[in-house]
């Protein structure tokens, strides 16, 4: 076991009888990685965290126990845990997107480009997706906005594609007001970077026009072109 760049580990949190076995296997994997002096980032998916049982005391206890044990076994590793479910597809997208972001040598450059664009457009939060709904990078002024964007961005992309398919949407953006407060609005926009279709989700001041965003995008797209070639 060597040259591992990223490890995904999935634990069925509904299968109480096998959680201990799964944790023991995780421990063995981690110990083996240490023997080979390999310390890849690890994404642990606490899977089958389905909506209908998310409030179950047993499930909550399972998650607490798994989280505590995983952290104890992997103290020398960079580990991120995600509660995932096939019935809430954005949870899987978030976990997968985060894992991929750890592989990219350009992830900080991506984020820096988003920060620059956010300043130009007065965006409180900004998120970049690819055609498959994978989150390439995001920026937000606060943790809550960032989390909300991770959850909502795939839904906006689905809505955008549906509107386009049925020719309801004549332009390459969706504007939504009143979701956050009276002074903010959301803009979901498709952009072209080299040969790729990418998507941006903005949280901006209500008074800011789409033209202001359009004016800022050419430089942003130009700066991303070479990065995208090595990232997607």
PyMOL commands that set and color helices and strands:
alter all, ss='L'
color gray80, all
select helices_A, chain A and resi 16-35+51-53+57-73+89-103+107-121+143-165+210-231
alter helices_A, ss='H'
color red, helices_A
select strands_A, chain A and resi 6-12+41-47+79-83+123-129+135-140+173-177+184-193+196-205
alter strands_A, ss='S'
color yellow, strands_A
deselect
rebuild
show_as cartoon
